[in-house]
Amino acid sequence: MALGRWSPTPDSRHLIPDSAMNVNQLANYLGNACYGFLAINFLFGLFCVILIWRRLFELRFRRQQAEAEFIGQLQEYLKAGDIDSATKLCDFDYRALPRLSLLIIANRDLPYDQLRHVVAESMQRDILADLEYRLSWIVTVIKNGPLLGLFGTVLGMMAAFGRIGSGEKVQPAQIADEISVALICTAMGLGTAIPLGYILSALSIRVRLLQEALGNGLTRVLESFRPEES
């Protein structure tokens, strides 16, 4: 007796569990929802990039010459004992170095080592900590982009194989639609991680340059308050 190839009949399709159909539909819906998750992830990363860029633009001097002129003028006032002019020079200037210089002037009566500690703590807490916090979120976005893409890929493949295993007559275009969801999610995840990785490196370099510039500038300002060696 020859065995023919089994094909599902209307009477045999009820043998497929309804739960399997529900899981396949859920995978299909979540696979499409991954587009939204990936878009939100990318937009949040872009939002953090814009915040850091604007913050760096506000904190740093545009040119090294302008920074050198500010430090030179401030040192002249401090050496002459003209605290009022030094305060006016730093007041209402929201860049990092003038703000910290104003803190030095306000706490000039502290011992030198304690004054250095107060300034270093303020620089880390009020300036660098916020930048590092935003940078850490960009790192999280970069890590989550490929993971969300992989999640969408798995869901898309689950939906595709679930349709094949449903016993229905499946058109190739239907399978290609589910597989395309998987591939597009992967591409979107990589498309988030790759450019943001380069941007993260550029921002990290700028934060490090700001930190080095602040360290050098504050050292020069603090020299005006160093006690003379006997």
Rosetta constraint file for C-alpha pairs under 8 A:
AtomPair CA 7 CA 167 HARMONIC 7.83 0.50
AtomPair CA 8 CA 12 HARMONIC 5.80 0.50
AtomPair CA 8 CA 13 HARMONIC 6.17 0.50
AtomPair CA 8 CA 167 HARMONIC 5.96 0.50
AtomPair CA 8 CA 168 HARMONIC 7.35 0.50
AtomPair CA 9 CA 13 HARMONIC 6.24 0.50
AtomPair CA 10 CA 14 HARMONIC 7.64 0.50
AtomPair CA 13 CA 167 HARMONIC 6.86 0.50
AtomPair CA 16 CA 20 HARMONIC 7.33 0.50
AtomPair CA 16 CA 21 HARMONIC 7.99 0.50
AtomPair CA 16 CA 166 HARMONIC 6.93 0.50
AtomPair CA 16 CA 167 HARMONIC 7.99 0.50
AtomPair CA 17 CA 21 HARMONIC 6.89 0.50
AtomPair CA 18 CA 22 HARMONIC 6.25 0.50
AtomPair CA 19 CA 23 HARMONIC 6.11 0.50
AtomPair CA 20 CA 24 HARMONIC 6.20 0.50
AtomPair CA 20 CA 162 HARMONIC 7.73 0.50
AtomPair CA 21 CA 25 HARMONIC 6.23 0.50
AtomPair CA 21 CA 162 HARMONIC 7.64 0.50
AtomPair CA 21 CA 166 HARMONIC 7.45 0.50
AtomPair CA 22 CA 26 HARMONIC 6.03 0.50
AtomPair CA 23 CA 27 HARMONIC 6.08 0.50
AtomPair CA 24 CA 28 HARMONIC 6.19 0.50
AtomPair CA 24 CA 158 HARMONIC 6.75 0.50
AtomPair CA 24 CA 159 HARMONIC 5.10 0.50
AtomPair CA 24 CA 162 HARMONIC 5.52 0.50
AtomPair CA 24 CA 163 HARMONIC 7.28 0.50
AtomPair CA 25 CA 29 HARMONIC 6.20 0.50
AtomPair CA 25 CA 159 HARMONIC 7.06 0.50
AtomPair CA 26 CA 30 HARMONIC 6.06 0.50
AtomPair CA 27 CA 31 HARMONIC 5.87 0.50
AtomPair CA 27 CA 155 HARMONIC 5.05 0.50
AtomPair CA 27 CA 156 HARMONIC 6.89 0.50
AtomPair CA 27 CA 158 HARMONIC 6.41 0.50
AtomPair CA 27 CA 159 HARMONIC 5.57 0.50
AtomPair CA 28 CA 32 HARMONIC 6.40 0.50
AtomPair CA 28 CA 155 HARMONIC 6.66 0.50
AtomPair CA 28 CA 156 HARMONIC 6.42 0.50
AtomPair CA 28 CA 158 HARMONIC 7.91 0.50
AtomPair CA 28 CA 159 HARMONIC 5.30 0.50
AtomPair CA 28 CA 178 HARMONIC 7.51 0.50
AtomPair CA 29 CA 33 HARMONIC 6.16 0.50
AtomPair CA 30 CA 34 HARMONIC 6.15 0.50
AtomPair CA 30 CA 152 HARMONIC 7.54 0.50
AtomPair CA 30 CA 155 HARMONIC 6.90 0.50
AtomPair CA 31 CA 35 HARMONIC 7.53 0.50
AtomPair CA 31 CA 151 HARMONIC 7.94 0.50
AtomPair CA 31 CA 152 HARMONIC 4.98 0.50
AtomPair CA 31 CA 153 HARMONIC 7.52 0.50
AtomPair CA 31 CA 155 HARMONIC 5.18 0.50
AtomPair CA 31 CA 156 HARMONIC 5.51 0.50
AtomPair CA 31 CA 181 HARMONIC 6.69 0.50
AtomPair CA 31 CA 182 HARMONIC 7.45 0.50
AtomPair CA 32 CA 36 HARMONIC 7.76 0.50
AtomPair CA 32 CA 152 HARMONIC 7.77 0.50
AtomPair CA 32 CA 181 HARMONIC 6.96 0.50
AtomPair CA 33 CA 37 HARMONIC 6.55 0.50
AtomPair CA 34 CA 38 HARMONIC 5.95 0.50
AtomPair CA 34 CA 148 HARMONIC 7.00 0.50
AtomPair CA 34 CA 149 HARMONIC 7.56 0.50
AtomPair CA 34 CA 151 HARMONIC 7.74 0.50
AtomPair CA 34 CA 152 HARMONIC 5.58 0.50
AtomPair CA 34 CA 185 HARMONIC 6.99 0.50
AtomPair CA 35 CA 39 HARMONIC 6.13 0.50
AtomPair CA 35 CA 185 HARMONIC 6.69 0.50
AtomPair CA 36 CA 40 HARMONIC 6.11 0.50
AtomPair CA 37 CA 41 HARMONIC 6.11 0.50
AtomPair CA 37 CA 148 HARMONIC 7.40 0.50
AtomPair CA 38 CA 42 HARMONIC 6.15 0.50
AtomPair CA 38 CA 145 HARMONIC 6.64 0.50
AtomPair CA 38 CA 148 HARMONIC 6.50 0.50
AtomPair CA 38 CA 149 HARMONIC 7.31 0.50
AtomPair CA 38 CA 185 HARMONIC 7.71 0.50
AtomPair CA 38 CA 188 HARMONIC 6.86 0.50
AtomPair CA 38 CA 189 HARMONIC 6.69 0.50
AtomPair CA 39 CA 43 HARMONIC 6.09 0.50
AtomPair CA 40 CA 44 HARMONIC 6.04 0.50
AtomPair CA 41 CA 45 HARMONIC 6.31 0.50
AtomPair CA 41 CA 141 HARMONIC 6.14 0.50
AtomPair CA 41 CA 144 HARMONIC 7.70 0.50
AtomPair CA 41 CA 145 HARMONIC 6.91 0.50
AtomPair CA 42 CA 46 HARMONIC 6.18 0.50
AtomPair CA 42 CA 141 HARMONIC 7.09 0.50
AtomPair CA 42 CA 145 HARMONIC 7.58 0.50
AtomPair CA 42 CA 192 HARMONIC 5.85 0.50
AtomPair CA 43 CA 47 HARMONIC 6.02 0.50
AtomPair CA 44 CA 48 HARMONIC 6.31 0.50
AtomPair CA 44 CA 141 HARMONIC 7.67 0.50
AtomPair CA 45 CA 49 HARMONIC 6.27 0.50
AtomPair CA 45 CA 137 HARMONIC 7.25 0.50
AtomPair CA 45 CA 138 HARMONIC 5.38 0.50
AtomPair CA 45 CA 141 HARMONIC 5.76 0.50
AtomPair CA 45 CA 142 HARMONIC 7.93 0.50
AtomPair CA 45 CA 196 HARMONIC 7.63 0.50
AtomPair CA 46 CA 50 HARMONIC 6.26 0.50
AtomPair CA 47 CA 51 HARMONIC 6.28 0.50
AtomPair CA 48 CA 52 HARMONIC 6.21 0.50
AtomPair CA 48 CA 134 HARMONIC 5.97 0.50
AtomPair CA 48 CA 135 HARMONIC 7.61 0.50
AtomPair CA 48 CA 137 HARMONIC 7.23 0.50
AtomPair CA 48 CA 138 HARMONIC 6.59 0.50
AtomPair CA 49 CA 53 HARMONIC 6.08 0.50
AtomPair CA 49 CA 134 HARMONIC 7.89 0.50
AtomPair CA 49 CA 138 HARMONIC 7.34 0.50
AtomPair CA 49 CA 199 HARMONIC 7.82 0.50
AtomPair CA 50 CA 54 HARMONIC 6.08 0.50
AtomPair CA 51 CA 55 HARMONIC 6.03 0.50
AtomPair CA 51 CA 134 HARMONIC 7.92 0.50
AtomPair CA 52 CA 56 HARMONIC 6.05 0.50
AtomPair CA 52 CA 131 HARMONIC 6.32 0.50
AtomPair CA 52 CA 134 HARMONIC 6.73 0.50
AtomPair CA 52 CA 135 HARMONIC 7.77 0.50
AtomPair CA 52 CA 203 HARMONIC 7.68 0.50
AtomPair CA 53 CA 57 HARMONIC 6.15 0.50
AtomPair CA 53 CA 203 HARMONIC 7.50 0.50
AtomPair CA 54 CA 58 HARMONIC 6.25 0.50
AtomPair CA 55 CA 59 HARMONIC 6.20 0.50
AtomPair CA 55 CA 131 HARMONIC 7.88 0.50
AtomPair CA 56 CA 60 HARMONIC 6.04 0.50
AtomPair CA 56 CA 206 HARMONIC 7.77 0.50
AtomPair CA 56 CA 207 HARMONIC 7.47 0.50
AtomPair CA 57 CA 61 HARMONIC 7.99 0.50
AtomPair CA 57 CA 62 HARMONIC 7.95 0.50
AtomPair CA 58 CA 94 HARMONIC 7.24 0.50
AtomPair CA 58 CA 95 HARMONIC 5.95 0.50
AtomPair CA 59 CA 94 HARMONIC 6.89 0.50
AtomPair CA 59 CA 95 HARMONIC 4.11 0.50
AtomPair CA 59 CA 96 HARMONIC 4.86 0.50
AtomPair CA 59 CA 97 HARMONIC 7.82 0.50
AtomPair CA 60 CA 95 HARMONIC 5.90 0.50
AtomPair CA 60 CA 96 HARMONIC 6.51 0.50
AtomPair CA 60 CA 97 HARMONIC 7.82 0.50
AtomPair CA 60 CA 210 HARMONIC 6.67 0.50
AtomPair CA 61 CA 66 HARMONIC 6.70 0.50
AtomPair CA 61 CA 67 HARMONIC 5.95 0.50
AtomPair CA 61 CA 95 HARMONIC 7.32 0.50
AtomPair CA 62 CA 66 HARMONIC 7.30 0.50
AtomPair CA 63 CA 67 HARMONIC 6.66 0.50
AtomPair CA 64 CA 68 HARMONIC 6.16 0.50
AtomPair CA 65 CA 69 HARMONIC 6.13 0.50
AtomPair CA 66 CA 70 HARMONIC 6.21 0.50
AtomPair CA 67 CA 71 HARMONIC 6.28 0.50
AtomPair CA 68 CA 72 HARMONIC 6.04 0.50
AtomPair CA 69 CA 73 HARMONIC 6.08 0.50
AtomPair CA 70 CA 74 HARMONIC 6.11 0.50
AtomPair CA 71 CA 75 HARMONIC 6.05 0.50
AtomPair CA 71 CA 217 HARMONIC 7.01 0.50
AtomPair CA 71 CA 220 HARMONIC 7.61 0.50
AtomPair CA 71 CA 221 HARMONIC 7.04 0.50
AtomPair CA 72 CA 76 HARMONIC 6.29 0.50
AtomPair CA 73 CA 77 HARMONIC 6.49 0.50
AtomPair CA 74 CA 78 HARMONIC 6.22 0.50
AtomPair CA 74 CA 86 HARMONIC 5.75 0.50
AtomPair CA 74 CA 89 HARMONIC 7.30 0.50
AtomPair CA 74 CA 221 HARMONIC 7.67 0.50
AtomPair CA 75 CA 79 HARMONIC 5.98 0.50
AtomPair CA 75 CA 221 HARMONIC 6.53 0.50
AtomPair CA 75 CA 224 HARMONIC 6.87 0.50
AtomPair CA 76 CA 80 HARMONIC 6.19 0.50
AtomPair CA 77 CA 81 HARMONIC 6.17 0.50
AtomPair CA 77 CA 82 HARMONIC 5.04 0.50
AtomPair CA 77 CA 83 HARMONIC 6.77 0.50
AtomPair CA 77 CA 85 HARMONIC 6.52 0.50
AtomPair CA 77 CA 86 HARMONIC 5.58 0.50
AtomPair CA 78 CA 82 HARMONIC 5.89 0.50
AtomPair CA 78 CA 83 HARMONIC 6.34 0.50
AtomPair CA 78 CA 86 HARMONIC 6.63 0.50
AtomPair CA 78 CA 224 HARMONIC 6.54 0.50
AtomPair CA 79 CA 224 HARMONIC 6.59 0.50
AtomPair CA 82 CA 86 HARMONIC 6.41 0.50
AtomPair CA 83 CA 87 HARMONIC 6.01 0.50
AtomPair CA 83 CA 105 HARMONIC 7.59 0.50
AtomPair CA 84 CA 88 HARMONIC 6.20 0.50
AtomPair CA 85 CA 89 HARMONIC 6.12 0.50
AtomPair CA 86 CA 90 HARMONIC 6.54 0.50
AtomPair CA 87 CA 91 HARMONIC 5.84 0.50
AtomPair CA 87 CA 102 HARMONIC 6.38 0.50
AtomPair CA 87 CA 105 HARMONIC 7.26 0.50
AtomPair CA 89 CA 93 HARMONIC 7.93 0.50
AtomPair CA 89 CA 98 HARMONIC 7.96 0.50
AtomPair CA 90 CA 98 HARMONIC 4.81 0.50
AtomPair CA 90 CA 99 HARMONIC 6.58 0.50
AtomPair CA 90 CA 101 HARMONIC 6.92 0.50
AtomPair CA 90 CA 102 HARMONIC 5.84 0.50
AtomPair CA 91 CA 98 HARMONIC 7.52 0.50
AtomPair CA 91 CA 99 HARMONIC 7.65 0.50
AtomPair CA 91 CA 102 HARMONIC 7.14 0.50
AtomPair CA 93 CA 98 HARMONIC 6.12 0.50
AtomPair CA 93 CA 99 HARMONIC 6.85 0.50
AtomPair CA 94 CA 98 HARMONIC 6.88 0.50
AtomPair CA 94 CA 99 HARMONIC 6.08 0.50
AtomPair CA 95 CA 99 HARMONIC 6.27 0.50
AtomPair CA 96 CA 100 HARMONIC 6.21 0.50
AtomPair CA 96 CA 127 HARMONIC 7.24 0.50
AtomPair CA 96 CA 214 HARMONIC 7.50 0.50
AtomPair CA 97 CA 101 HARMONIC 5.97 0.50
AtomPair CA 97 CA 214 HARMONIC 6.13 0.50
AtomPair CA 97 CA 217 HARMONIC 7.10 0.50
AtomPair CA 97 CA 218 HARMONIC 7.20 0.50
AtomPair CA 98 CA 102 HARMONIC 6.06 0.50
AtomPair CA 99 CA 103 HARMONIC 6.44 0.50
AtomPair CA 100 CA 104 HARMONIC 6.32 0.50
AtomPair CA 100 CA 119 HARMONIC 6.67 0.50
AtomPair CA 100 CA 122 HARMONIC 7.70 0.50
AtomPair CA 100 CA 123 HARMONIC 7.21 0.50
AtomPair CA 100 CA 218 HARMONIC 7.73 0.50
AtomPair CA 101 CA 105 HARMONIC 6.32 0.50
AtomPair CA 101 CA 218 HARMONIC 7.16 0.50
AtomPair CA 101 CA 221 HARMONIC 7.10 0.50
AtomPair CA 102 CA 106 HARMONIC 6.16 0.50
AtomPair CA 103 CA 107 HARMONIC 6.24 0.50
AtomPair CA 103 CA 119 HARMONIC 7.15 0.50
AtomPair CA 104 CA 108 HARMONIC 5.75 0.50
AtomPair CA 104 CA 115 HARMONIC 7.03 0.50
AtomPair CA 104 CA 119 HARMONIC 6.85 0.50
AtomPair CA 104 CA 222 HARMONIC 7.61 0.50
AtomPair CA 107 CA 115 HARMONIC 6.85 0.50
AtomPair CA 108 CA 115 HARMONIC 7.23 0.50
AtomPair CA 108 CA 225 HARMONIC 7.13 0.50
AtomPair CA 110 CA 114 HARMONIC 6.32 0.50
AtomPair CA 110 CA 115 HARMONIC 5.69 0.50
AtomPair CA 111 CA 115 HARMONIC 6.03 0.50
AtomPair CA 112 CA 116 HARMONIC 6.27 0.50
AtomPair CA 112 CA 225 HARMONIC 6.85 0.50
AtomPair CA 112 CA 226 HARMONIC 6.05 0.50
AtomPair CA 112 CA 227 HARMONIC 7.30 0.50
AtomPair CA 113 CA 117 HARMONIC 6.31 0.50
AtomPair CA 114 CA 118 HARMONIC 6.18 0.50
AtomPair CA 115 CA 119 HARMONIC 6.25 0.50
AtomPair CA 116 CA 120 HARMONIC 6.06 0.50
AtomPair CA 116 CA 222 HARMONIC 7.61 0.50
AtomPair CA 117 CA 121 HARMONIC 6.05 0.50
AtomPair CA 118 CA 122 HARMONIC 6.16 0.50
AtomPair CA 119 CA 123 HARMONIC 6.12 0.50
AtomPair CA 120 CA 124 HARMONIC 6.30 0.50
AtomPair CA 121 CA 125 HARMONIC 6.01 0.50
AtomPair CA 122 CA 126 HARMONIC 5.53 0.50
AtomPair CA 122 CA 127 HARMONIC 7.47 0.50
AtomPair CA 123 CA 127 HARMONIC 5.32 0.50
AtomPair CA 123 CA 128 HARMONIC 6.36 0.50
AtomPair CA 124 CA 128 HARMONIC 4.91 0.50
AtomPair CA 124 CA 129 HARMONIC 5.68 0.50
AtomPair CA 125 CA 129 HARMONIC 5.25 0.50
AtomPair CA 125 CA 130 HARMONIC 7.68 0.50
AtomPair CA 126 CA 130 HARMONIC 6.96 0.50
AtomPair CA 127 CA 131 HARMONIC 6.91 0.50
AtomPair CA 128 CA 132 HARMONIC 6.12 0.50
AtomPair CA 128 CA 207 HARMONIC 7.85 0.50
AtomPair CA 128 CA 211 HARMONIC 7.66 0.50
AtomPair CA 129 CA 133 HARMONIC 6.02 0.50
AtomPair CA 130 CA 134 HARMONIC 6.37 0.50
AtomPair CA 131 CA 135 HARMONIC 6.18 0.50
AtomPair CA 131 CA 207 HARMONIC 7.46 0.50
AtomPair CA 132 CA 136 HARMONIC 6.11 0.50
AtomPair CA 133 CA 137 HARMONIC 6.65 0.50
AtomPair CA 134 CA 138 HARMONIC 6.56 0.50
AtomPair CA 135 CA 139 HARMONIC 6.36 0.50
AtomPair CA 135 CA 200 HARMONIC 7.17 0.50
AtomPair CA 135 CA 204 HARMONIC 7.65 0.50
AtomPair CA 136 CA 140 HARMONIC 6.31 0.50
AtomPair CA 137 CA 141 HARMONIC 6.25 0.50
AtomPair CA 138 CA 142 HARMONIC 6.20 0.50
AtomPair CA 138 CA 196 HARMONIC 7.50 0.50
AtomPair CA 138 CA 200 HARMONIC 7.03 0.50
AtomPair CA 139 CA 143 HARMONIC 6.27 0.50
AtomPair CA 139 CA 197 HARMONIC 8.00 0.50
AtomPair CA 139 CA 200 HARMONIC 7.61 0.50
AtomPair CA 140 CA 144 HARMONIC 6.05 0.50
AtomPair CA 141 CA 145 HARMONIC 6.00 0.50
AtomPair CA 141 CA 193 HARMONIC 7.48 0.50
AtomPair CA 142 CA 146 HARMONIC 7.55 0.50
AtomPair CA 142 CA 192 HARMONIC 6.67 0.50
AtomPair CA 142 CA 193 HARMONIC 4.47 0.50
AtomPair CA 142 CA 194 HARMONIC 7.79 0.50
AtomPair CA 142 CA 196 HARMONIC 6.55 0.50
AtomPair CA 142 CA 197 HARMONIC 6.73 0.50
AtomPair CA 143 CA 147 HARMONIC 6.92 0.50
AtomPair CA 143 CA 193 HARMONIC 7.04 0.50
AtomPair CA 144 CA 148 HARMONIC 5.94 0.50
AtomPair CA 144 CA 189 HARMONIC 7.91 0.50
AtomPair CA 145 CA 149 HARMONIC 6.21 0.50
AtomPair CA 145 CA 188 HARMONIC 7.62 0.50
AtomPair CA 145 CA 189 HARMONIC 4.25 0.50
AtomPair CA 145 CA 190 HARMONIC 6.58 0.50
AtomPair CA 145 CA 192 HARMONIC 5.82 0.50
AtomPair CA 145 CA 193 HARMONIC 5.80 0.50
AtomPair CA 146 CA 150 HARMONIC 6.00 0.50
AtomPair CA 146 CA 186 HARMONIC 6.71 0.50
AtomPair CA 146 CA 189 HARMONIC 4.28 0.50
AtomPair CA 146 CA 190 HARMONIC 5.57 0.50
AtomPair CA 146 CA 192 HARMONIC 7.87 0.50
AtomPair CA 146 CA 193 HARMONIC 6.86 0.50
AtomPair CA 147 CA 151 HARMONIC 6.12 0.50
AtomPair CA 147 CA 189 HARMONIC 7.20 0.50
AtomPair CA 148 CA 152 HARMONIC 6.21 0.50
AtomPair CA 148 CA 185 HARMONIC 7.54 0.50
AtomPair CA 148 CA 186 HARMONIC 8.00 0.50
AtomPair CA 148 CA 189 HARMONIC 6.42 0.50
AtomPair CA 149 CA 153 HARMONIC 6.14 0.50
AtomPair CA 149 CA 182 HARMONIC 7.82 0.50
AtomPair CA 149 CA 185 HARMONIC 4.49 0.50
AtomPair CA 149 CA 186 HARMONIC 4.22 0.50
AtomPair CA 149 CA 187 HARMONIC 7.15 0.50
AtomPair CA 149 CA 188 HARMONIC 6.52 0.50
AtomPair CA 149 CA 189 HARMONIC 4.56 0.50
AtomPair CA 149 CA 190 HARMONIC 7.51 0.50
AtomPair CA 150 CA 154 HARMONIC 6.18 0.50
AtomPair CA 150 CA 182 HARMONIC 7.94 0.50
AtomPair CA 150 CA 185 HARMONIC 7.14 0.50
AtomPair CA 150 CA 186 HARMONIC 5.89 0.50
AtomPair CA 150 CA 189 HARMONIC 7.77 0.50
AtomPair CA 151 CA 155 HARMONIC 6.27 0.50
AtomPair CA 152 CA 156 HARMONIC 5.99 0.50
AtomPair CA 152 CA 181 HARMONIC 7.20 0.50
AtomPair CA 152 CA 182 HARMONIC 5.59 0.50
AtomPair CA 152 CA 185 HARMONIC 5.41 0.50
AtomPair CA 152 CA 186 HARMONIC 7.20 0.50
AtomPair CA 153 CA 157 HARMONIC 6.20 0.50
AtomPair CA 153 CA 179 HARMONIC 7.94 0.50
AtomPair CA 153 CA 181 HARMONIC 7.00 0.50
AtomPair CA 153 CA 182 HARMONIC 3.66 0.50
AtomPair CA 153 CA 183 HARMONIC 6.29 0.50
AtomPair CA 153 CA 185 HARMONIC 6.11 0.50
AtomPair CA 153 CA 186 HARMONIC 6.26 0.50
AtomPair CA 154 CA 158 HARMONIC 6.08 0.50
AtomPair CA 154 CA 182 HARMONIC 6.82 0.50
AtomPair CA 155 CA 159 HARMONIC 6.19 0.50
AtomPair CA 155 CA 182 HARMONIC 7.12 0.50
AtomPair CA 156 CA 160 HARMONIC 6.21 0.50
AtomPair CA 156 CA 178 HARMONIC 5.20 0.50
AtomPair CA 156 CA 179 HARMONIC 5.76 0.50
AtomPair CA 156 CA 180 HARMONIC 7.74 0.50
AtomPair CA 156 CA 181 HARMONIC 5.62 0.50
AtomPair CA 156 CA 182 HARMONIC 4.62 0.50
AtomPair CA 157 CA 161 HARMONIC 6.07 0.50
AtomPair CA 157 CA 178 HARMONIC 6.76 0.50
AtomPair CA 157 CA 179 HARMONIC 6.06 0.50
AtomPair CA 157 CA 182 HARMONIC 6.45 0.50
AtomPair CA 158 CA 162 HARMONIC 5.77 0.50
AtomPair CA 159 CA 163 HARMONIC 6.15 0.50
AtomPair CA 159 CA 178 HARMONIC 6.31 0.50
AtomPair CA 160 CA 164 HARMONIC 6.46 0.50
AtomPair CA 160 CA 175 HARMONIC 5.43 0.50
AtomPair CA 160 CA 178 HARMONIC 5.28 0.50
AtomPair CA 160 CA 179 HARMONIC 6.44 0.50
AtomPair CA 161 CA 165 HARMONIC 6.07 0.50
AtomPair CA 162 CA 166 HARMONIC 6.07 0.50
AtomPair CA 163 CA 167 HARMONIC 7.78 0.50
AtomPair CA 163 CA 168 HARMONIC 7.52 0.50
AtomPair CA 163 CA 170 HARMONIC 7.25 0.50
AtomPair CA 163 CA 175 HARMONIC 7.57 0.50
AtomPair CA 164 CA 168 HARMONIC 7.30 0.50
AtomPair CA 164 CA 170 HARMONIC 6.63 0.50
AtomPair CA 164 CA 175 HARMONIC 7.89 0.50
AtomPair CA 170 CA 174 HARMONIC 6.82 0.50
AtomPair CA 170 CA 175 HARMONIC 7.45 0.50
AtomPair CA 171 CA 175 HARMONIC 6.86 0.50
AtomPair CA 172 CA 176 HARMONIC 6.09 0.50
AtomPair CA 173 CA 177 HARMONIC 6.17 0.50
AtomPair CA 174 CA 178 HARMONIC 6.76 0.50
AtomPair CA 175 CA 179 HARMONIC 6.26 0.50
AtomPair CA 176 CA 180 HARMONIC 5.89 0.50
AtomPair CA 177 CA 181 HARMONIC 6.55 0.50
AtomPair CA 178 CA 182 HARMONIC 6.71 0.50
AtomPair CA 179 CA 183 HARMONIC 6.37 0.50
AtomPair CA 180 CA 184 HARMONIC 5.91 0.50
AtomPair CA 181 CA 185 HARMONIC 6.10 0.50
AtomPair CA 182 CA 186 HARMONIC 6.41 0.50
AtomPair CA 183 CA 187 HARMONIC 6.23 0.50
AtomPair CA 184 CA 188 HARMONIC 6.05 0.50
AtomPair CA 185 CA 189 HARMONIC 6.15 0.50
AtomPair CA 186 CA 190 HARMONIC 6.32 0.50
AtomPair CA 187 CA 191 HARMONIC 5.84 0.50
AtomPair CA 188 CA 192 HARMONIC 6.19 0.50
AtomPair CA 189 CA 193 HARMONIC 6.39 0.50
AtomPair CA 190 CA 194 HARMONIC 5.94 0.50
AtomPair CA 191 CA 195 HARMONIC 6.80 0.50
AtomPair CA 192 CA 196 HARMONIC 6.26 0.50
AtomPair CA 193 CA 197 HARMONIC 5.85 0.50
AtomPair CA 194 CA 198 HARMONIC 6.79 0.50
AtomPair CA 195 CA 199 HARMONIC 6.32 0.50
AtomPair CA 196 CA 200 HARMONIC 5.86 0.50
AtomPair CA 197 CA 201 HARMONIC 6.39 0.50
AtomPair CA 198 CA 202 HARMONIC 6.39 0.50
AtomPair CA 199 CA 203 HARMONIC 6.17 0.50
AtomPair CA 200 CA 204 HARMONIC 6.00 0.50
AtomPair CA 201 CA 205 HARMONIC 6.24 0.50
AtomPair CA 202 CA 206 HARMONIC 6.39 0.50
AtomPair CA 203 CA 207 HARMONIC 6.16 0.50
AtomPair CA 204 CA 208 HARMONIC 6.16 0.50
AtomPair CA 205 CA 209 HARMONIC 6.14 0.50
AtomPair CA 206 CA 210 HARMONIC 6.12 0.50
AtomPair CA 207 CA 211 HARMONIC 6.19 0.50
AtomPair CA 208 CA 212 HARMONIC 6.21 0.50
AtomPair CA 209 CA 213 HARMONIC 6.05 0.50
AtomPair CA 210 CA 214 HARMONIC 6.07 0.50
AtomPair CA 211 CA 215 HARMONIC 6.13 0.50
AtomPair CA 212 CA 216 HARMONIC 6.24 0.50
AtomPair CA 213 CA 217 HARMONIC 6.02 0.50
AtomPair CA 214 CA 218 HARMONIC 5.84 0.50
AtomPair CA 215 CA 219 HARMONIC 6.10 0.50
AtomPair CA 216 CA 220 HARMONIC 6.51 0.50
AtomPair CA 217 CA 221 HARMONIC 6.37 0.50
AtomPair CA 218 CA 222 HARMONIC 5.92 0.50
AtomPair CA 219 CA 223 HARMONIC 6.28 0.50
AtomPair CA 220 CA 224 HARMONIC 7.43 0.50
AtomPair CA 221 CA 225 HARMONIC 7.75 0.50
AtomPair CA 222 CA 226 HARMONIC 6.50 0.50
